[in-house]
Every structure is written in C-alpha cells, then in structure tokens.
Amino acid sequence: MAKMLPVTFLIGTIFLAFHSSVADSKTVKCHPEDREALLSIKKALNNPYLLASWNTSIDVDCCKWYCLKCDPTTHRVYDLYLQNSDLSAKIPPEIGNLTYLRELELHKLPNMTGPIPTSLLRLPYLNFLRIDWTGLSGPIPDFLGQLKNLTYLNLSFNKLTGPIPSSLSQIPNLGTIDVGRNQLTGTIPASLVSLKGNNLYFKVSHNLLTGKVPESFQEIDFGWIELSRNRLEGDLSMLFGKNKTTQIMFFDRNMFEFDFSKLEIHSALTSLDLSHNKVYGQIPEALVGLELQYLNVSYNRLCGQIPVGGRLQSFDYTTYFHNRCLCGAPLNITCP
C-alpha cells in the first residue's frame, strides 16, 4: 500500500488540477476582445479610481467588473455606465471596440471634455445613448443618424454648439431626444416629423434656438415636449388638438404669439407652461375639465375671467399674474 500512495496522490493532484481548470473556465466568461477593450478604455481614462475593479489578471472575470453588464447568454459586454466621477479625459475611442454594446451612459462627468467621437459608429447595436452633465463641446454630429437602432438619445447639460442635425430623423424608432441645456443654435429641423410615433419625448430647452416650430409637427403626438428658454416665435396651435395625448408641454420664455382661447385642449394634458411669451385671448374653459398638476400662464397678454372650476383655483396668483387684463380668483382682481 505504501508504494501506491505516490500514484494515488498523483492521480488526486491531476483530478484537482483538472477540476480547478474546468471551474475557472466556467467562472471567467468575459470575451477576451471585450476584456482587451475595457483595459484600453481604463488606460485612456488615466486609470481612474472609479475603475479600480478592472483588474489585469487573466483569472478575473471582467463580467464582474464595476460599471458594466454582460449578456447572460453571449457574455459580451452590452452596458457600460460611467457616472459621478471627476475623471479628466475625452471619451475614449476604444469604446467603439465594445462592438456588442447596447447601452452607453456617461453621466455627471464634468471634467470629460472634447467632441462626441466617430468611434460610436462601430456600435451597430447601440439603442440607449446618454452623455449628459459633462464638459463635452462641439456639434451634435450628423453621423448619429447612422445609429439605426437608437431609441433613446440624451445629450443634455453639456456645452454642445451648432444646430440640431436633421439626420436624427433617419433613426426609425427614436423615442426620446433630449438635447436641453446646451448652446445649440439654428432652427428646429422640419424633417423630424418622420419621428411621429406616439409618445415622442422631445426636449430642447435652455438653448439659443430661433425661428418657428415647424408646421409639420402637428403630425407628431408627443408624450413630452419642452421648448423652454429659447428664442422661438410664432404659433403653437398645431401642437394641440382633441386627438393628442401629450401630457407635458413647456414653452415658457420664448416669443410665441397666438390666441389661447382658440386652442383645442386635449384631455391628457397634465402640465402646461406658457409663461413669458406674447400669448393673448382668454383662458379656455376646457382647462376646467383637466387633472392639471402644473400650470403657468404668467407674463403674457391674456384677458378675461379665469374660468372657475377644476383645479384652476388651486394654483396661487403667480400662475396668472402679469397679464394684460385677467381677473377673478386666485388673482385679487375683481372682474367688471
């Protein structure tokens, strides 16, 4: 028996080594191309503390690293999210090497600078793109229109300049466009009418946009439309209508001019801000029948009695003040 111990020991050692190898192969599932791309991204970002878990050891499964998710079936990285960090760098072009990426989020990275890189074109499956609260500058690139699978685009709270590219109209299932809080100029592209699926979220507030809202927008049934704090002008009547389902409409601090009393108010409306414009006429009686959560029509040229009923008297006087000749509650002005 003593002579058999070395053989038994050898067999046991081989078995354990084999078992360990199999276990490791089951544990390390991250694709080597994705692993290489991630380590290149980390290096390009100057090895920030945020990515301390991105270890160079080949025995560490990169699917378990912080700030990313892998598909449970293919084990390819499909979501990369870098948030709330003071890292100073440009968007690494190596992100384009994560070719199975579906979601990219770069959020609250104020020291991230430079333009939006063309390497995003190497992400054919990308459907969710969020780059907001950063120091990014330059234009919104035309090439974004080639990302045909995008359904969500958020480029708000950056330092982007130039126009809203008409190429965004070439993205067939784009449901959210948020480019607010930038320094964008020019007009709103009429071609965006092609994005006329129900419940489109369109936010372009706090920019330097000029001109009129395209008449073709009457064909779009927005879920949320926000045009606040630009230099837009003209009539907004085409955005209203009995068959619309828009819930949120923010148009404040522009130069819109139209007769409020002639609008067809739709029943889905819950929030409306028309303040600081040139809106005239009377407040429509149809507002009485709405479940309004927010209303502001101050600083306009409205006249007549504020309709009584619904939630119209639940708002304070600041909702209605600084108009030409509005009267009635909650204003302390008696109607003649």
C-alpha positions as CSV (number, residue, x, y, z in Angstrom):
1,M,0.0,0.0,0.0
2,A,2.9,2.3,0.7
3,K,4.1,2.0,-2.8
4,M,0.6,3.0,-4.1
5,L,0.4,6.3,-2.2
6,P,2.5,8.4,-4.7
7,V,0.4,7.1,-7.6
8,T,-2.9,7.9,-5.7
9,F,-1.5,11.3,-4.7
10,L,-0.5,12.0,-8.4
11,I,-4.0,11.0,-9.6
12,G,-5.7,13.2,-7.0
13,T,-3.5,16.1,-7.9
14,I,-4.3,15.7,-11.6
15,F,-8.0,15.5,-10.8
16,L,-7.9,18.6,-8.7
17,A,-6.0,20.5,-11.3
18,F,-8.4,19.4,-14.0
19,H,-11.4,20.3,-11.8
20,S,-9.9,23.7,-11.0
21,S,-9.3,24.3,-14.7
22,V,-12.9,23.5,-15.5
23,A,-14.2,25.7,-12.7
24,D,-12.0,28.6,-13.8
25,S,-13.3,28.2,-17.4
26,K,-16.8,28.3,-16.1
27,T,-16.1,31.4,-13.9
28,V,-14.2,33.5,-16.5
29,K,-16.9,34.2,-19.1
30,C,-15.9,37.6,-20.3
31,H,-14.9,37.6,-24.0
32,P,-11.2,38.3,-24.5
33,E,-11.9,41.0,-27.1
34,D,-14.1,42.9,-24.6
35,R,-11.6,42.4,-21.9
36,E,-8.9,44.0,-24.0
37,A,-11.2,46.8,-25.0
38,L,-12.1,47.6,-21.4
39,L,-8.5,47.7,-20.3
40,S,-7.7,50.1,-23.1
41,I,-10.6,52.3,-22.0
42,K,-9.3,52.3,-18.5
43,K,-5.8,53.3,-19.7
44,A,-7.2,56.1,-21.9
45,L,-9.1,57.4,-18.9
46,N,-5.9,57.6,-16.9
47,N,-6.7,54.6,-14.7
48,P,-9.3,56.3,-12.5
49,Y,-10.3,55.0,-9.1
50,L,-13.8,54.5,-10.4
51,L,-12.4,51.6,-12.4
52,A,-10.2,50.0,-9.7
53,S,-12.0,46.7,-10.1
54,W,-10.9,46.4,-13.7
55,N,-8.0,44.0,-12.9
56,T,-5.3,43.0,-15.4
57,S,-5.3,39.4,-14.1
58,I,-6.5,37.0,-16.7
59,D,-8.2,34.9,-14.0
60,V,-10.6,37.7,-13.1
61,D,-13.9,37.6,-15.0
62,C,-14.4,41.1,-16.4
63,C,-18.2,40.5,-16.5
64,K,-17.9,41.0,-12.7
65,W,-16.2,44.4,-13.0
66,Y,-17.8,47.6,-11.8
67,C,-19.6,49.9,-14.3
68,L,-20.7,47.3,-16.9
69,K,-23.0,44.4,-17.6
70,C,-22.6,41.3,-19.7
71,D,-25.3,39.5,-21.6
72,P,-26.1,36.3,-19.6
73,T,-26.1,34.2,-22.8
74,T,-23.4,35.6,-25.0
75,H,-21.3,37.0,-22.1
76,R,-20.5,40.0,-24.3
77,V,-20.5,43.5,-22.6
78,Y,-23.8,45.2,-23.5
79,D,-23.9,48.0,-21.0
80,L,-21.2,50.5,-20.0
81,Y,-22.0,53.2,-17.4
82,L,-19.5,55.7,-16.0
83,Q,-21.1,58.0,-13.5
84,N,-20.4,60.6,-10.8
85,S,-16.7,60.9,-11.2
86,D,-14.1,63.7,-11.6
87,L,-12.1,61.8,-14.1
88,S,-10.5,64.1,-16.7
89,A,-10.3,62.8,-20.2
90,K,-12.0,62.7,-23.6
91,I,-14.4,59.9,-24.5
92,P,-12.0,57.0,-25.3
93,P,-12.3,55.9,-29.0
94,E,-11.7,52.4,-27.7
95,I,-15.4,52.3,-26.6
96,G,-16.0,51.6,-30.2
97,N,-14.3,48.2,-29.7
98,L,-17.1,47.0,-27.5
99,T,-19.0,46.1,-30.6
100,Y,-21.9,44.4,-28.8
101,L,-22.6,47.4,-26.7
102,R,-26.4,48.3,-26.5
103,E,-26.3,50.9,-23.7
104,L,-23.8,53.6,-23.1
105,E,-24.1,56.0,-20.2
106,L,-21.6,58.8,-19.4
107,H,-23.4,60.8,-16.6
108,K,-22.2,63.6,-14.4
109,L,-18.6,63.6,-15.5
110,P,-17.9,67.4,-15.5
111,N,-14.3,67.1,-16.5
112,M,-14.9,64.9,-19.5
113,T,-14.2,67.1,-22.5
114,G,-13.8,67.1,-26.3
115,P,-16.3,66.1,-29.0
116,I,-18.6,63.1,-29.5
117,P,-16.2,60.6,-31.2
118,T,-16.9,58.9,-34.5
119,S,-15.9,55.6,-32.9
120,L,-19.6,55.3,-31.8
121,L,-20.3,54.3,-35.4
122,R,-18.7,51.0,-34.6
123,L,-21.5,50.2,-32.2
124,P,-24.3,48.8,-34.5
125,Y,-26.5,47.5,-31.7
126,L,-26.5,50.7,-29.6
127,N,-30.0,51.6,-28.6
128,F,-29.5,53.8,-25.5
129,L,-27.1,56.7,-25.6
130,R,-26.8,59.0,-22.6
131,I,-24.0,61.5,-22.4
132,D,-25.1,64.3,-20.0
133,W,-23.8,66.6,-17.4
134,T,-20.3,66.6,-18.9
135,G,-17.9,69.2,-20.4
136,L,-18.3,67.9,-24.0
137,S,-18.3,70.6,-26.7
138,G,-18.5,70.8,-30.4
139,P,-21.5,70.0,-32.6
140,I,-24.0,67.2,-32.3
141,P,-22.6,65.1,-35.1
142,D,-24.6,64.2,-38.2
143,F,-23.3,60.6,-38.0
144,L,-25.6,59.9,-35.1
145,G,-28.3,59.4,-37.8
146,Q,-26.5,56.2,-38.8
147,L,-27.1,54.6,-35.4
148,K,-30.3,53.0,-36.7
149,N,-31.1,51.1,-33.5
150,L,-31.2,54.1,-31.2
151,T,-34.4,54.5,-29.3
152,Y,-33.1,56.9,-26.6
153,L,-30.7,59.9,-27.1
154,N,-29.8,62.2,-24.2
155,L,-27.1,64.8,-24.7
156,S,-28.4,67.4,-22.2
157,F,-26.4,69.5,-19.8
158,N,-23.2,69.7,-21.9
159,K,-21.5,72.5,-23.9
160,L,-22.6,71.5,-27.4
161,T,-23.0,74.1,-30.1
162,G,-24.3,74.3,-33.6
163,P,-27.7,73.1,-35.0
164,I,-29.8,70.0,-34.2
165,P,-28.9,67.7,-37.0
166,S,-31.7,66.8,-39.4
167,S,-30.1,63.3,-39.7
168,L,-31.7,62.3,-36.4
169,S,-34.9,61.9,-38.5
170,Q,-33.3,58.9,-40.1
171,I,-33.4,56.8,-36.9
172,P,-36.6,54.8,-37.3
173,N,-37.5,54.1,-33.7
174,L,-36.1,57.1,-31.8
175,G,-38.5,57.8,-29.0
176,T,-36.5,60.3,-26.9
177,I,-34.5,63.3,-28.0
178,D,-33.1,65.4,-25.1
179,V,-30.6,68.0,-26.1
180,G,-31.6,70.6,-23.5
181,R,-29.2,72.8,-21.5
182,N,-26.6,73.3,-24.3
183,Q,-25.7,76.2,-26.6
184,L,-27.4,75.0,-29.7
185,T,-28.4,77.5,-32.4
186,G,-30.4,77.4,-35.6
187,T,-34.0,76.2,-36.2
188,I,-35.8,73.0,-35.3
189,P,-35.5,70.7,-38.3
190,A,-38.8,70.1,-40.0
191,S,-37.5,66.7,-41.1
192,L,-38.0,65.4,-37.5
193,V,-41.7,65.0,-38.4
194,S,-40.6,61.5,-39.6
195,L,-40.4,60.6,-35.9
196,K,-44.1,60.7,-35.5
197,G,-44.7,57.6,-33.4
198,N,-46.8,58.1,-30.3
199,N,-45.3,59.4,-27.1
200,L,-42.2,61.0,-28.5
201,Y,-40.2,62.8,-25.8
202,F,-38.6,66.0,-27.4
203,K,-36.6,68.3,-25.1
204,V,-34.6,71.2,-26.4
205,S,-35.0,73.8,-23.6
206,H,-32.3,76.2,-22.5
207,N,-30.6,76.7,-25.8
208,L,-30.3,79.5,-28.4
209,L,-32.7,78.1,-31.0
210,T,-34.6,80.6,-33.2
211,G,-37.4,80.6,-35.8
212,K,-40.8,78.9,-35.7
213,V,-41.8,75.4,-34.7
214,P,-42.3,73.5,-37.9
215,E,-45.9,73.2,-39.0
216,S,-45.3,69.6,-39.8
217,F,-45.1,69.0,-36.0
218,Q,-48.9,68.9,-36.0
219,E,-48.4,65.3,-37.2
220,I,-46.4,64.2,-34.1
221,D,-48.2,63.1,-31.0
222,F,-45.7,64.0,-28.3
223,G,-45.6,62.4,-24.9
224,W,-43.5,65.3,-23.6
225,I,-42.4,68.4,-25.5
226,E,-40.1,71.0,-23.9
227,L,-39.1,74.2,-25.8
228,S,-38.5,76.5,-22.8
229,R,-35.9,79.3,-22.7
230,N,-35.0,79.7,-26.4
231,R,-35.7,82.4,-28.9
232,L,-38.5,80.7,-30.7
233,E,-41.5,82.5,-32.1
234,G,-44.8,82.1,-33.9
235,D,-48.0,80.0,-33.3
236,L,-48.1,76.7,-31.3
237,S,-51.7,75.9,-32.1
238,M,-50.8,72.9,-34.3
239,L,-49.3,71.1,-31.2
240,F,-52.7,71.0,-29.6
241,G,-55.8,69.1,-30.7
242,K,-58.6,66.8,-29.4
243,N,-56.8,63.7,-30.6
244,K,-53.4,64.5,-29.0
245,T,-52.2,62.6,-25.9
246,T,-49.3,64.9,-24.9
247,Q,-49.1,65.2,-21.1
248,I,-46.2,67.6,-20.6
249,M,-45.9,70.9,-22.6
250,F,-43.3,73.5,-21.5
251,F,-43.0,76.6,-23.8
252,D,-42.0,79.3,-21.4
253,R,-39.6,82.2,-22.0
254,N,-39.8,82.4,-25.8
255,M,-41.7,84.8,-28.1
256,F,-44.7,82.7,-29.0
257,E,-47.7,84.6,-30.1
258,F,-51.2,83.1,-30.6
259,D,-54.8,83.3,-29.3
260,F,-55.0,81.0,-26.3
261,S,-58.8,80.9,-26.4
262,K,-58.9,79.2,-29.8
263,L,-56.7,76.2,-28.8
264,E,-58.2,72.7,-28.8
265,I,-57.2,71.4,-25.4
266,H,-56.7,67.6,-25.2
267,S,-57.8,65.7,-22.1
268,A,-54.4,64.0,-21.4
269,L,-52.7,67.3,-20.6
270,T,-51.3,67.5,-17.0
271,S,-48.6,70.2,-17.2
272,L,-48.6,73.4,-19.3
273,D,-46.2,76.4,-19.1
274,L,-46.8,79.3,-21.4
275,S,-45.3,82.0,-19.2
276,H,-43.1,84.8,-20.5
277,N,-44.5,84.8,-24.1
278,K,-46.9,87.0,-26.1
279,V,-50.0,84.8,-25.7
280,Y,-53.3,86.7,-25.9
281,G,-57.0,86.0,-25.7
282,Q,-58.8,84.2,-22.9
283,I,-58.0,81.1,-20.8
284,P,-60.0,78.3,-22.4
285,E,-62.9,76.8,-20.4
286,A,-61.6,73.4,-21.4
287,L,-58.9,73.7,-18.8
288,V,-61.6,73.2,-16.1
289,G,-62.0,69.6,-17.1
290,L,-58.3,68.6,-16.8
291,E,-56.4,67.0,-14.0
292,L,-53.7,69.6,-14.1
293,Q,-50.7,69.2,-11.9
294,Y,-48.9,72.3,-13.1
295,L,-50.0,75.5,-14.9
296,N,-48.3,78.8,-15.6
297,V,-49.6,81.4,-17.9
298,S,-48.0,84.5,-16.3
299,Y,-46.3,87.3,-18.1
300,N,-48.4,87.2,-21.2
301,R,-51.2,89.4,-22.7
302,L,-54.3,87.4,-21.6
303,C,-57.6,89.0,-20.7
304,G,-61.0,88.0,-19.3
305,Q,-62.1,86.0,-16.2
306,I,-60.1,83.0,-15.1
307,P,-62.6,80.0,-15.5
308,V,-64.0,78.7,-12.3
309,G,-63.7,75.0,-11.5
310,G,-61.4,72.0,-11.8
311,R,-58.0,72.8,-10.4
312,L,-57.7,76.3,-11.8
313,Q,-58.2,78.0,-8.4
314,S,-55.8,75.6,-6.6
315,F,-52.8,77.4,-8.1
316,D,-51.6,80.6,-6.5
317,Y,-51.8,84.0,-8.1
318,T,-48.3,83.7,-9.6
319,T,-49.7,81.3,-12.1
320,Y,-51.7,84.1,-13.6
321,F,-50.1,87.5,-12.7
322,H,-48.5,90.0,-15.1
323,N,-51.1,89.7,-17.8
324,R,-52.9,92.4,-19.6
325,C,-56.4,92.2,-18.0
326,L,-57.0,88.8,-16.4
327,C,-59.4,88.9,-13.4
328,G,-61.0,86.6,-10.9
329,A,-59.6,84.1,-8.3
330,P,-56.9,83.5,-7.4
331,L,-55.9,87.0,-8.6
332,N,-57.1,89.7,-6.3
333,I,-58.7,91.5,-9.2
334,T,-62.5,91.8,-9.5
335,C,-64.0,91.2,-12.9
336,P,-66.0,94.1,-14.3
